[in-house]
Amino acid sequence: MSKTKESQKPNTRVVIYDWVRLLATIWVVIGHSAYLDDAAEHGSIAFALPELLSPAYNDLPLRVVRFLSGWVYTFHMPLFFLLSGAVLALSASLPSFDGFVKKKAKRLLLPYLFYGYFFMLPVKYLIGYYTNETLTQALAGFFVGEDAGHLWFLPALFWSLLIYLTIRKILRHFSVKSELLPFLICMILSFSYELCPFEFFGFKTGLDYLIWVALGYLFETIRQKAKPLPLWKLSALLVVMMILEVLHRKYLILHYLAAILVGCALTYLLARLCEKAFCKVTKTGFWKVLCRNLFAVYLIHDPLEFVILKLFWHFGWMESVAGVYGYTSLRTVGVFALSVIAGELIGKLQSRISS
């Protein structure tokens, strides 16, 4: 049985959330694996499928990957906010405000600036996303949240977590112990986020996604008190979620919020089954390396997608069967693996510098 909130130690690591993080990261890589064009405030790029494209491009395995790419876009970013809220709830008490701000700024804002200025923007410039003139504009705008690319999530999550913590501290000041009230307040703020008169560094976007941080926190408080479901119930629920997904894809039976919840629930149930089926994996060194570099995968993977696009179009590799299979493999498994390796090397370099 899970520990209760009162007995749980601060910063307790819950293996199920490592599995959710892994699946969520896989989803975001797959989600970015099929686009051929992209646009931002100061730059854009667009590739058209070549006339001599190999017929293998429409083989079933490659069509499945492109289908999954569209599917994960219906829920994968709210899933990250949900996960962040759930992890926040693992602590036995609310963190101090100043310490929390410093910790999240170091964890979210510094990587945003570092990987944006020294990796994402230079790579996009090299593949033709920006010209000399628009690169200057993008470099200036990136500091306030423009042309953030896939990194938009980091400042938005920073604000979401900060706003949520502020709400809980205010309620605690007035001795309000309800777990539901913070969620209701966040829901109202999220549904009215467009009324915010300004957008700076992802603040408005953070308001938009605030409901998912609150829901994740609420979910974790419930999870800690609930009895674990047996395997047959987990499997049955997963089948139900999959049926709902299939019906929604065909008939659009779900409201967009319900579609998000179904996608997130499906991911969580799949993570629970992976946790049970591969429990020995989590005790290996490979698992530790993988888990500590999932954040690096998020930071690094998307610019690599642009590089692969550029190379395959420049050399005309999409005209062969091997080319289209290599293209899809590199934009999914290849990008993931390269990002893990790069993250591990960067981590070792940071450790050596700091020591």
KETOR-103967 format. One record per residue (C-alpha): residue number from 0; residue in three letters; chain; x, y, z. Coordinates in pm, 1 decimal, always signed. Layout:
<atom NUM, ALA, A, <X, Y, Z>>
...
//
This chain:
<atom 0, MET, A, <+0.0, +0.0, +0.0>>
<atom 1, SER, A, <+121.7, +352.3, -79.6>>
<atom 2, LYS, A, <+240.2, +571.9, +204.2>>
<atom 3, THR, A, <+13.0, +846.7, +322.6>>
<atom 4, LYS, A, <+103.3, +1208.4, +267.0>>
<atom 5, GLU, A, <+180.6, +1263.3, +636.5>>
<atom 6, SER, A, <+434.7, +978.9, +652.0>>
<atom 7, GLN, A, <+597.9, +1038.7, +318.1>>
<atom 8, LYS, A, <+940.0, +1198.3, +324.4>>
<atom 9, PRO, A, <+1015.5, +1513.8, +123.6>>
<atom 10, ASN, A, <+1151.4, +1452.8, -225.8>>
<atom 11, THR, A, <+1047.9, +1084.4, -216.0>>
<atom 12, ARG, A, <+1114.4, +927.0, -553.8>>
<atom 13, VAL, A, <+820.0, +735.0, -695.1>>
<atom 14, VAL, A, <+915.5, +486.7, -966.2>>
<atom 15, ILE, A, <+581.2, +514.3, -1144.4>>
<atom 16, TYR, A, <+655.6, +878.5, -1223.6>>
<atom 17, ASP, A, <+989.7, +780.8, -1375.3>>
<atom 18, TRP, A, <+796.3, +554.4, -1609.6>>
<atom 19, VAL, A, <+549.3, +833.0, -1686.2>>
<atom 20, ARG, A, <+838.5, +1071.3, -1757.4>>
<atom 21, LEU, A, <+994.2, +815.1, -1989.0>>
<atom 22, LEU, A, <+670.8, +762.6, -2182.9>>
<atom 23, ALA, A, <+597.7, +1136.8, -2191.7>>
<atom 24, THR, A, <+946.0, +1202.0, -2332.3>>
<atom 25, ILE, A, <+900.1, +929.6, -2592.2>>
<atom 26, TRP, A, <+565.9, +1088.0, -2687.2>>
<atom 27, VAL, A, <+720.0, +1432.3, -2735.0>>
<atom 28, VAL, A, <+1000.3, +1291.9, -2953.9>>
<atom 29, ILE, A, <+746.4, +1103.3, -3165.2>>
<atom 30, GLY, A, <+530.0, +1415.7, -3177.4>>
<atom 31, HIS, A, <+818.1, +1611.6, -3330.7>>
<atom 32, SER, A, <+923.1, +1332.9, -3566.8>>
<atom 33, ALA, A, <+685.1, +1394.2, -3856.7>>
<atom 34, TYR, A, <+666.4, +1769.1, -3921.6>>
<atom 35, LEU, A, <+809.8, +1904.9, -4246.4>>
<atom 36, ASP, A, <+765.3, +2275.3, -4174.4>>
<atom 37, ASP, A, <+779.0, +2511.1, -3880.0>>
<atom 38, ALA, A, <+741.2, +2885.4, -3824.2>>
<atom 39, ALA, A, <+819.1, +3131.9, -3547.8>>
<atom 40, GLU, A, <+811.4, +3507.2, -3494.3>>
<atom 41, HIS, A, <+1128.5, +3576.1, -3692.9>>
<atom 42, GLY, A, <+1198.3, +3259.0, -3889.5>>
<atom 43, SER, A, <+1052.1, +2959.2, -4066.4>>
<atom 44, ILE, A, <+1140.2, +2658.6, -4272.6>>
<atom 45, ALA, A, <+938.6, +2430.0, -4499.7>>
<atom 46, PHE, A, <+1025.8, +2109.5, -4680.3>>
<atom 47, ALA, A, <+809.1, +1945.7, -4947.4>>
<atom 48, LEU, A, <+815.5, +1573.3, -5009.8>>
<atom 49, PRO, A, <+1034.1, +1507.3, -5318.0>>
<atom 50, GLU, A, <+873.1, +1397.8, -5644.1>>
<atom 51, LEU, A, <+1088.3, +1084.1, -5647.3>>
<atom 52, LEU, A, <+985.6, +988.7, -5292.3>>
<atom 53, SER, A, <+1017.5, +613.7, -5232.7>>
<atom 54, PRO, A, <+679.8, +433.4, -5211.8>>
<atom 55, ALA, A, <+808.5, +278.7, -4888.1>>
<atom 56, TYR, A, <+726.4, +613.5, -4722.2>>
<atom 57, ASN, A, <+365.4, +489.4, -4711.6>>
<atom 58, ASP, A, <+446.8, +146.7, -4565.3>>
<atom 59, LEU, A, <+246.0, +57.0, -4255.9>>
<atom 60, PRO, A, <+525.9, +102.2, -3994.8>>
<atom 61, LEU, A, <+602.1, +454.5, -4116.6>>
<atom 62, ARG, A, <+232.4, +544.9, -4135.8>>
<atom 63, VAL, A, <+192.4, +425.8, -3776.4>>
<atom 64, VAL, A, <+471.9, +658.3, -3662.6>>
<atom 65, ARG, A, <+308.3, +953.4, -3840.4>>
<atom 66, PHE, A, <-28.4, +860.4, -3686.8>>
<atom 67, LEU, A, <+124.0, +850.2, -3339.2>>
<atom 68, SER, A, <+286.4, +1187.5, -3406.0>>
<atom 69, GLY, A, <-55.6, +1342.3, -3458.6>>
<atom 70, TRP, A, <-211.1, +1152.8, -3168.4>>
<atom 71, VAL, A, <+34.9, +1261.3, -2899.9>>
<atom 72, TYR, A, <-23.4, +1627.3, -2986.9>>
<atom 73, THR, A, <-373.2, +1595.2, -2837.3>>
<atom 74, PHE, A, <-237.6, +1559.4, -2482.6>>
<atom 75, HIS, A, <+141.2, +1533.8, -2447.6>>
<atom 76, MET, A, <+217.4, +1883.4, -2313.0>>
<atom 77, PRO, A, <-62.6, +1887.3, -2050.1>>
<atom 78, LEU, A, <+82.4, +1551.6, -1942.5>>
<atom 79, PHE, A, <+413.2, +1719.9, -1854.2>>
<atom 80, PHE, A, <+234.1, +1982.7, -1644.9>>
<atom 81, LEU, A, <+29.9, +1710.0, -1473.4>>
<atom 82, LEU, A, <+348.5, +1521.6, -1393.4>>
<atom 83, SER, A, <+513.5, +1833.8, -1250.3>>
<atom 84, GLY, A, <+215.3, +1896.8, -1022.9>>
<atom 85, ALA, A, <+216.4, +1536.2, -905.2>>
<atom 86, VAL, A, <+588.4, +1544.9, -825.4>>
<atom 87, LEU, A, <+538.7, +1871.3, -634.1>>
<atom 88, ALA, A, <+281.9, +1692.1, -416.5>>
<atom 89, LEU, A, <+536.1, +1427.1, -312.1>>
<atom 90, SER, A, <+684.2, +1662.3, -53.2>>
<atom 91, ALA, A, <+533.2, +1635.5, +294.2>>
<atom 92, SER, A, <+506.1, +2014.8, +319.0>>
<atom 93, LEU, A, <+508.3, +2317.0, +91.6>>
<atom 94, PRO, A, <+858.9, +2444.2, +8.7>>
<atom 95, SER, A, <+970.9, +2793.3, +107.6>>
<atom 96, PHE, A, <+884.9, +3049.4, -157.0>>
<atom 97, ASP, A, <+1235.0, +3192.3, -201.5>>
<atom 98, GLY, A, <+1399.6, +2852.1, -214.7>>
<atom 99, PHE, A, <+1140.4, +2725.8, -459.3>>
<atom 100, VAL, A, <+1191.4, +3020.7, -694.4>>
<atom 101, LYS, A, <+1569.2, +2976.6, -691.6>>
<atom 102, LYS, A, <+1543.1, +2601.5, -746.0>>
<atom 103, LYS, A, <+1297.0, +2626.5, -1035.5>>
<atom 104, ALA, A, <+1483.8, +2915.9, -1196.7>>
<atom 105, LYS, A, <+1799.4, +2702.3, -1194.9>>
<atom 106, ARG, A, <+1611.1, +2395.1, -1316.1>>
<atom 107, LEU, A, <+1395.2, +2560.5, -1584.2>>
<atom 108, LEU, A, <+1505.4, +2912.4, -1676.8>>
<atom 109, LEU, A, <+1882.1, +2857.9, -1694.8>>
<atom 110, PRO, A, <+1846.2, +2559.0, -1932.7>>
<atom 111, TYR, A, <+1601.1, +2763.7, -2138.1>>
<atom 112, LEU, A, <+1857.8, +3039.3, -2186.2>>
<atom 113, PHE, A, <+2164.2, +2816.1, -2221.5>>
<atom 114, TYR, A, <+2024.0, +2561.6, -2467.7>>
<atom 115, GLY, A, <+1833.0, +2828.8, -2653.9>>
<atom 116, TYR, A, <+2125.3, +3063.3, -2714.8>>
<atom 117, PHE, A, <+2401.8, +2806.4, -2752.8>>
<atom 118, PHE, A, <+2222.2, +2519.3, -2924.5>>
<atom 119, MET, A, <+1869.0, +2566.7, -3059.5>>
<atom 120, LEU, A, <+1905.4, +2906.6, -3225.2>>
<atom 121, PRO, A, <+2251.2, +2837.5, -3377.2>>
<atom 122, VAL, A, <+2134.6, +2501.1, -3517.4>>
<atom 123, LYS, A, <+1824.4, +2659.2, -3668.9>>
<atom 124, TYR, A, <+2040.0, +2928.1, -3826.1>>
<atom 125, LEU, A, <+2273.0, +2669.6, -3979.8>>
<atom 126, ILE, A, <+1986.8, +2478.9, -4144.3>>
<atom 127, GLY, A, <+1836.5, +2799.9, -4289.8>>
<atom 128, TYR, A, <+1558.1, +2868.2, -4040.7>>
<atom 129, TYR, A, <+1693.8, +3219.9, -3984.4>>
<atom 130, THR, A, <+1878.7, +3466.4, -4202.8>>
<atom 131, ASN, A, <+2153.5, +3692.6, -4068.6>>
<atom 132, GLU, A, <+1898.4, +3967.7, -4008.7>>
<atom 133, THR, A, <+1624.2, +3756.0, -3854.2>>
<atom 134, LEU, A, <+1873.6, +3571.4, -3632.3>>
<atom 135, THR, A, <+1959.4, +3901.0, -3463.9>>
<atom 136, GLN, A, <+1589.7, +3962.2, -3402.5>>
<atom 137, ALA, A, <+1540.6, +3609.6, -3273.6>>
<atom 138, LEU, A, <+1836.2, +3638.6, -3036.4>>
<atom 139, ALA, A, <+1689.4, +3954.8, -2887.8>>
<atom 140, GLY, A, <+1334.7, +3823.7, -2872.4>>
<atom 141, PHE, A, <+1425.4, +3486.6, -2721.9>>
<atom 142, PHE, A, <+1518.1, +3652.8, -2392.5>>
<atom 143, VAL, A, <+1154.4, +3758.7, -2342.3>>
<atom 144, GLY, A, <+1000.4, +3439.1, -2477.2>>
<atom 145, GLU, A, <+980.6, +3496.3, -2854.0>>
<atom 146, ASP, A, <+1095.9, +3223.6, -3095.9>>
<atom 147, ALA, A, <+1119.1, +2986.7, -2799.7>>
<atom 148, GLY, A, <+1054.1, +2681.1, -3015.7>>
<atom 149, HIS, A, <+1007.9, +2363.0, -2814.3>>
<atom 150, LEU, A, <+1164.5, +2537.8, -2512.5>>
<atom 151, TRP, A, <+844.9, +2741.7, -2451.5>>
<atom 152, PHE, A, <+747.6, +2476.0, -2198.8>>
<atom 153, LEU, A, <+1022.2, +2573.2, -1952.1>>
<atom 154, PRO, A, <+922.3, +2933.2, -1864.6>>
<atom 155, ALA, A, <+553.3, +2839.3, -1887.1>>
<atom 156, LEU, A, <+604.3, +2560.9, -1631.9>>
<atom 157, PHE, A, <+806.6, +2798.1, -1411.7>>
<atom 158, TRP, A, <+513.1, +3039.7, -1392.8>>
<atom 159, SER, A, <+253.7, +2763.1, -1349.3>>
<atom 160, LEU, A, <+438.8, +2615.3, -1053.2>>
<atom 161, LEU, A, <+501.4, +2957.3, -902.4>>
<atom 162, ILE, A, <+136.3, +3061.9, -930.4>>
<atom 163, TYR, A, <+16.7, +2730.6, -788.8>>
<atom 164, LEU, A, <+252.6, +2751.3, -490.4>>
<atom 165, THR, A, <+139.1, +3108.6, -425.5>>
<atom 166, ILE, A, <-226.5, +3002.4, -421.9>>
<atom 167, ARG, A, <-159.2, +2719.3, -178.4>>
<atom 168, LYS, A, <+44.5, +2941.5, +53.4>>
<atom 169, ILE, A, <-229.5, +3206.0, +58.2>>
<atom 170, LEU, A, <-490.1, +2940.8, +140.5>>
<atom 171, ARG, A, <-267.0, +2795.5, +411.4>>
<atom 172, HIS, A, <-225.8, +3144.6, +558.5>>
<atom 173, PHE, A, <-602.8, +3153.2, +606.0>>
<atom 174, SER, A, <-599.6, +2794.9, +743.7>>
<atom 175, VAL, A, <-783.4, +2653.2, +441.8>>
<atom 176, LYS, A, <-702.8, +2281.6, +423.0>>
<atom 177, SER, A, <-919.7, +2183.8, +127.1>>
<atom 178, GLU, A, <-736.9, +1998.0, -150.5>>
<atom 179, LEU, A, <-1015.0, +2068.2, -398.5>>
<atom 180, LEU, A, <-1029.1, +2448.5, -360.1>>
<atom 181, PRO, A, <-679.6, +2516.2, -506.6>>
<atom 182, PHE, A, <-777.7, +2310.3, -810.2>>
<atom 183, LEU, A, <-1102.4, +2505.7, -855.7>>
<atom 184, ILE, A, <-916.8, +2839.2, -831.4>>
<atom 185, CYS, A, <-660.3, +2722.9, -1087.1>>
<atom 186, MET, A, <-936.6, +2599.9, -1316.7>>
<atom 187, ILE, A, <-1096.7, +2945.0, -1313.2>>
<atom 188, LEU, A, <-763.5, +3113.9, -1382.6>>
<atom 189, SER, A, <-686.5, +2875.3, -1669.8>>
<atom 190, PHE, A, <-1025.4, +2918.1, -1833.6>>
<atom 191, SER, A, <-991.6, +3296.9, -1815.8>>
<atom 192, TYR, A, <-620.9, +3322.7, -1903.8>>
<atom 193, GLU, A, <-697.0, +3519.1, -2221.9>>
<atom 194, LEU, A, <-812.6, +3808.6, -2003.5>>
<atom 195, CYS, A, <-452.8, +3856.7, -1891.5>>
<atom 196, PRO, A, <-353.3, +4190.2, -2052.6>>
<atom 197, PHE, A, <+8.6, +4093.6, -2122.5>>
<atom 198, GLU, A, <+232.2, +3804.2, -2221.5>>
<atom 199, PHE, A, <+589.9, +3807.2, -2098.8>>
<atom 200, PHE, A, <+827.9, +3514.3, -2092.1>>
<atom 201, GLY, A, <+551.1, +3254.6, -2102.4>>
<atom 202, PHE, A, <+344.5, +3396.7, -1814.3>>
<atom 203, LYS, A, <+14.4, +3385.8, -2002.2>>
<atom 204, THR, A, <+87.8, +3036.3, -2129.5>>
<atom 205, GLY, A, <+165.3, +2934.0, -1773.2>>
<atom 206, LEU, A, <-180.4, +3053.2, -1671.3>>
<atom 207, ASP, A, <-331.9, +2852.3, -1954.2>>
<atom 208, TYR, A, <-170.9, +2527.9, -1833.2>>
<atom 209, LEU, A, <-215.6, +2600.6, -1461.0>>
<atom 210, ILE, A, <-515.5, +2368.4, -1436.8>>
<atom 211, TRP, A, <-298.9, +2068.7, -1526.2>>
<atom 212, VAL, A, <-41.6, +2141.6, -1254.9>>
<atom 213, ALA, A, <-326.9, +2166.2, -1002.8>>
<atom 214, LEU, A, <-485.9, +1845.9, -1130.3>>
<atom 215, GLY, A, <-154.4, +1662.2, -1105.9>>
<atom 216, TYR, A, <-113.0, +1777.1, -744.2>>
<atom 217, LEU, A, <-468.7, +1668.3, -663.1>>
<atom 218, PHE, A, <-413.2, +1331.9, -833.3>>
<atom 219, GLU, A, <-103.7, +1261.0, -624.8>>
<atom 220, THR, A, <-282.0, +1338.3, -295.9>>
<atom 221, ILE, A, <-549.7, +1086.5, -396.9>>
<atom 222, ARG, A, <-298.6, +829.5, -522.5>>
<atom 223, GLN, A, <-114.9, +827.6, -191.0>>
<atom 224, LYS, A, <-432.1, +731.6, -5.2>>
<atom 225, ALA, A, <-566.6, +478.6, -255.2>>
<atom 226, LYS, A, <-498.6, +106.2, -267.8>>
<atom 227, PRO, A, <-300.1, -11.0, -572.1>>
<atom 228, LEU, A, <-517.0, -162.8, -842.4>>
<atom 229, PRO, A, <-460.5, -528.2, -933.9>>
<atom 230, LEU, A, <-314.8, -613.0, -1270.3>>
<atom 231, TRP, A, <-644.3, -719.2, -1427.4>>
<atom 232, LYS, A, <-809.8, -388.3, -1339.2>>
<atom 233, LEU, A, <-516.6, -190.4, -1477.8>>
<atom 234, SER, A, <-535.6, -389.6, -1799.8>>
<atom 235, ALA, A, <-912.9, -345.6, -1825.1>>
<atom 236, LEU, A, <-887.1, +30.9, -1772.7>>
<atom 237, LEU, A, <-612.4, +52.7, -2034.6>>
<atom 238, VAL, A, <-834.0, -129.1, -2285.0>>
<atom 239, VAL, A, <-1120.7, +110.8, -2207.8>>
<atom 240, MET, A, <-893.2, +412.9, -2264.1>>
<atom 241, MET, A, <-770.5, +267.8, -2592.6>>
<atom 242, ILE, A, <-1126.6, +209.1, -2710.9>>
<atom 243, LEU, A, <-1216.8, +568.6, -2624.8>>
<atom 244, GLU, A, <-911.5, +690.8, -2817.3>>
<atom 245, VAL, A, <-1005.8, +486.0, -3124.4>>
<atom 246, LEU, A, <-1366.0, +606.9, -3114.9>>
<atom 247, HIS, A, <-1255.2, +965.7, -3068.5>>
<atom 248, ARG, A, <-1013.3, +948.0, -3360.3>>
<atom 249, LYS, A, <-1290.6, +816.2, -3582.0>>
<atom 250, TYR, A, <-1598.8, +1003.7, -3455.2>>
<atom 251, LEU, A, <-1463.0, +1291.1, -3238.5>>
<atom 252, ILE, A, <-1680.7, +1186.3, -2944.1>>
<atom 253, LEU, A, <-1474.5, +1362.1, -2675.4>>
<atom 254, HIS, A, <-1446.8, +1724.7, -2569.0>>
<atom 255, TYR, A, <-1087.5, +1843.0, -2606.6>>
<atom 256, LEU, A, <-1039.7, +1841.9, -2227.3>>
<atom 257, ALA, A, <-1173.4, +1486.9, -2206.4>>
<atom 258, ALA, A, <-939.3, +1383.2, -2490.2>>
<atom 259, ILE, A, <-646.0, +1522.0, -2290.9>>
<atom 260, LEU, A, <-753.4, +1331.5, -1980.2>>
<atom 261, VAL, A, <-794.7, +1007.3, -2173.8>>
<atom 262, GLY, A, <-448.7, +1041.2, -2330.0>>
<atom 263, CYS, A, <-291.1, +1115.3, -1991.6>>
<atom 264, ALA, A, <-480.2, +828.9, -1824.4>>
<atom 265, LEU, A, <-372.6, +590.2, -2099.6>>
<atom 266, THR, A, <-9.5, +693.9, -2048.3>>
<atom 267, TYR, A, <-31.6, +650.5, -1670.2>>
<atom 268, LEU, A, <-192.4, +306.4, -1699.6>>
<atom 269, LEU, A, <+67.5, +198.8, -1953.8>>
<atom 270, ALA, A, <+338.2, +323.1, -1715.2>>
<atom 271, ARG, A, <+186.2, +117.0, -1432.4>>
<atom 272, LEU, A, <+193.2, -195.4, -1648.4>>
<atom 273, CYS, A, <+555.3, -124.6, -1748.5>>
<atom 274, GLU, A, <+643.3, -77.8, -1380.9>>
<atom 275, LYS, A, <+503.3, -423.1, -1301.5>>
<atom 276, ALA, A, <+636.8, -599.9, -1609.2>>
<atom 277, PHE, A, <+988.6, -452.4, -1606.0>>
<atom 278, CYS, A, <+1050.1, -405.6, -1233.4>>
<atom 279, LYS, A, <+1404.4, -546.6, -1261.3>>
<atom 280, VAL, A, <+1498.0, -288.2, -1523.2>>
<atom 281, THR, A, <+1468.2, -4.9, -1269.1>>
<atom 282, LYS, A, <+1754.0, -152.9, -1066.4>>
<atom 283, THR, A, <+2004.8, -139.8, -1353.0>>
<atom 284, GLY, A, <+2265.4, +121.0, -1435.3>>
<atom 285, PHE, A, <+2106.1, +166.8, -1775.3>>
<atom 286, TRP, A, <+1782.6, +280.9, -1608.3>>
<atom 287, LYS, A, <+1966.8, +537.5, -1395.6>>
<atom 288, VAL, A, <+2144.5, +679.7, -1700.2>>
<atom 289, LEU, A, <+1817.9, +692.4, -1891.4>>
<atom 290, CYS, A, <+1619.5, +863.2, -1615.1>>
<atom 291, ARG, A, <+1876.5, +1128.9, -1537.8>>
<atom 292, ASN, A, <+1895.8, +1225.2, -1906.3>>
<atom 293, LEU, A, <+1525.9, +1244.7, -1994.9>>
<atom 294, PHE, A, <+1532.3, +1619.3, -1939.2>>
<atom 295, ALA, A, <+1831.3, +1640.8, -2173.3>>
<atom 296, VAL, A, <+1630.1, +1453.8, -2437.0>>
<atom 297, TYR, A, <+1364.3, +1721.6, -2415.6>>
<atom 298, LEU, A, <+1621.1, +2001.4, -2441.9>>
<atom 299, ILE, A, <+1827.9, +1856.8, -2724.8>>
<atom 300, HIS, A, <+1603.6, +1647.0, -2949.0>>
<atom 301, ASP, A, <+1411.0, +1907.6, -3149.4>>
<atom 302, PRO, A, <+1706.8, +2088.8, -3312.9>>
<atom 303, LEU, A, <+1838.9, +1746.0, -3415.0>>
<atom 304, GLU, A, <+1510.0, +1688.0, -3597.3>>
<atom 305, PHE, A, <+1584.5, +1994.0, -3811.1>>
<atom 306, VAL, A, <+1934.5, +1866.8, -3886.1>>
<atom 307, ILE, A, <+1799.9, +1530.7, -4005.5>>
<atom 308, LEU, A, <+1543.3, +1705.7, -4223.4>>
<atom 309, LYS, A, <+1810.1, +1923.1, -4381.1>>
<atom 310, LEU, A, <+2050.9, +1635.7, -4448.1>>
<atom 311, PHE, A, <+1796.0, +1397.7, -4598.5>>
<atom 312, TRP, A, <+1650.0, +1664.0, -4827.5>>
<atom 313, HIS, A, <+1989.4, +1802.9, -4927.7>>
<atom 314, PHE, A, <+2129.9, +1464.1, -5031.0>>
<atom 315, GLY, A, <+1805.0, +1324.3, -5174.7>>
<atom 316, TRP, A, <+1808.1, +1018.5, -4948.3>>
<atom 317, MET, A, <+1427.5, +998.0, -4941.4>>
<atom 318, GLU, A, <+1424.9, +843.2, -5287.4>>
<atom 319, SER, A, <+1525.9, +497.0, -5160.4>>
<atom 320, VAL, A, <+1361.4, +242.5, -4931.9>>
<atom 321, ALA, A, <+1661.0, +248.9, -4698.1>>
<atom 322, GLY, A, <+1646.4, +628.2, -4699.2>>
<atom 323, VAL, A, <+1284.4, +664.3, -4583.4>>
<atom 324, TYR, A, <+1325.0, +394.4, -4316.6>>
<atom 325, GLY, A, <+1651.0, +552.1, -4201.3>>
<atom 326, TYR, A, <+1484.6, +893.2, -4196.8>>
<atom 327, THR, A, <+1199.6, +778.4, -3970.3>>
<atom 328, SER, A, <+1430.7, +573.9, -3748.2>>
<atom 329, LEU, A, <+1668.6, +865.1, -3697.7>>
<atom 330, ARG, A, <+1387.4, +1109.7, -3619.4>>
<atom 331, THR, A, <+1258.9, +879.3, -3344.8>>
<atom 332, VAL, A, <+1498.4, +623.9, -3195.9>>
<atom 333, GLY, A, <+1809.8, +795.0, -3330.7>>
<atom 334, VAL, A, <+1727.9, +1137.8, -3195.1>>
<atom 335, PHE, A, <+1631.7, +990.0, -2857.6>>
<atom 336, ALA, A, <+1954.7, +790.1, -2828.2>>
<atom 337, LEU, A, <+2177.2, +1078.0, -2941.0>>
<atom 338, SER, A, <+2010.5, +1310.8, -2690.8>>
<atom 339, VAL, A, <+2066.5, +1064.4, -2404.4>>
<atom 340, ILE, A, <+2433.6, +1028.0, -2499.4>>
<atom 341, ALA, A, <+2477.5, +1404.1, -2531.7>>
<atom 342, GLY, A, <+2304.2, +1461.9, -2199.0>>
<atom 343, GLU, A, <+2528.8, +1208.7, -2025.7>>
<atom 344, LEU, A, <+2842.7, +1366.3, -2169.3>>
<atom 345, ILE, A, <+2728.2, +1715.2, -2072.5>>
<atom 346, GLY, A, <+2645.8, +1592.2, -1722.5>>
<atom 347, LYS, A, <+2992.3, +1442.6, -1680.3>>
<atom 348, LEU, A, <+3148.7, +1763.5, -1807.3>>
<atom 349, GLN, A, <+2944.6, +1969.9, -1560.5>>
<atom 350, SER, A, <+3047.7, +1740.4, -1274.7>>
<atom 351, ARG, A, <+3412.1, +1769.3, -1370.1>>
<atom 352, ILE, A, <+3394.8, +2147.5, -1393.6>>
<atom 353, SER, A, <+3211.0, +2184.1, -1061.5>>
<atom 354, SER, A, <+3457.6, +1951.0, -884.6>>
//
